[in-house]
């Protein structure tokens, strides 16, 4: 097997029931590996962890300024949102301002990831639509850029479209590799899903955290996104999500973003560090527990912040009768 | 890390995105390890994989005969059902015949695992109830035994209750260890959740497959359950589930049962073998892919059966736009 480290244990009455393995890297913005666990050269699909970096184009193209996007809209452009009412409302009003409808979104119709909202919708006789897709903010961002740059709206999600080419070029700049030379998949929402070695995701995240070595235009765009995410953390994920909570509690000193299949990153602007985690099995319950353990290890969380984030650091497992029967915790052996 | 083997790969456009590790054992009913992968001495929680064995008590106590339980009800007693209408109807009519109501069930109220049924319920203004819990058939079985044996109904789910003691004694007989000497947790439905080494789960499954070495009463009870599950495979899980499909397609030559957190077993009555699989990370998508690969390796599936089970052997991953973007497959290296 590849070199994977035991990151997270799931217990039942203090006996370990399940184990999550993975790899992780902490890079600084100059490209130095500060710390690593497991095989960081392994090829991974960063998936939605790339969204804040994909939103750079929206700002540096001038589209954001032209359409006067506010912090909430820019945070939503970086988001995997939960499809709550606040997310739905903002995508709807943003699309309306663009003169577009939901039919322009290339992502598929789904029910919201927020189960409470899903239940509300179904109970009121409604179904999920494209706006409820966790990527609809990102897609609305791409449509905004396409309109501003007078590019075709049709096929904006395809690898051959200029928007995707520009976005992949920005990602390549951040990761300092040519992503077109690496395997490419298709994401859940239809967009290209690039791959890169895990170490490159750590580097890209560090350069997003401290973009001092990037062009001025790109640097300014990234600072604009930092501000937007910090000011509107609920729009990058949603209520009760670890990403929104972490970004809110740390007031922007940690900017985290999840990706499907067990990926999570954290940009630490003040430290100029990027953290990238891949849980081998793709389990979402393990990625944030591993990330929070690494952030604690790096001294990136104060005692007060850790107290506020306690339910995410060691989530309890409750059964159908409402009793706590176990917990999810960082394994003791790897830090 | 413990000795875990790479069992299952999840791909995206033919590049591996995620990896599931685990351990598995094939035992015969005499206790010989026929084949194994990974650490089979590791302690695991078999969870719902034990349900068919927990139902032995229902038959050998005479409760099943007294209440004239049919094949569907006995299959349901062994089930992790999906909460479909057929499951709900049968639990309701069974409870009614016992003179009991849903309030006697110790499991908590939940929405069905079958999302179609969940959507139906919510759209018609209903909520999930205790009957929709995947364990409600097992619980109704316990209530049936308690009534027949004139044991208290209250607390029937507690470790101290005579029913649970008898059931754990039966499990101990099958696994040939004293389960009371091993760590014990609480299950999602409130019942005791015993642990055992993985090899013991393989052995217990093999002795369930061919119970010739057990007492006559126990042997007859197990054969009765084989017949019930074989005749009513939809009641042990549900439509579109790998367990029901596998049990149906093989006409009882494979009797499979899942357990939470990545566990799956298969009893092979004709071969007198038991297979037990634990996916380390608890991922449910990997357990059946690993089991089907082992069954194929053992020659337990005909070409025709494999054809019918193709969608479970290598499940496709489709995105929100309905396109196949990847697959879940057994890793090539371990068999």
Interface residues (C-beta under 8 A of the other chain):
Chain A: X1 X2 X4 X5 X6 X10 X12 X13 X14 X15 X16 X17 X18 X19 X20 X21 X43 X44 X45 X106 X107 X108 X109 X110 X119 X122 X123 X125 X133 X183 X184 X185 X186 X187 X188 X189 X190 X193 X195 X261 X262 X279 X280 X281 X282 X283 X286 X319 X320 X321 X322 X323 X325 X326
Chain B: X1 X2 X4 X5 X6 X10 X12 X13 X14 X15 X16 X17 X18 X19 X20 X21 X43 X44 X45 X106 X107 X108 X109 X110 X119 X122 X123 X125 X133 X183 X184 X185 X186 X187 X188 X189 X190 X193 X195 X261 X262 X279 X280 X281 X282 X283 X286 X319 X320 X321 X322 X323 X325 X326
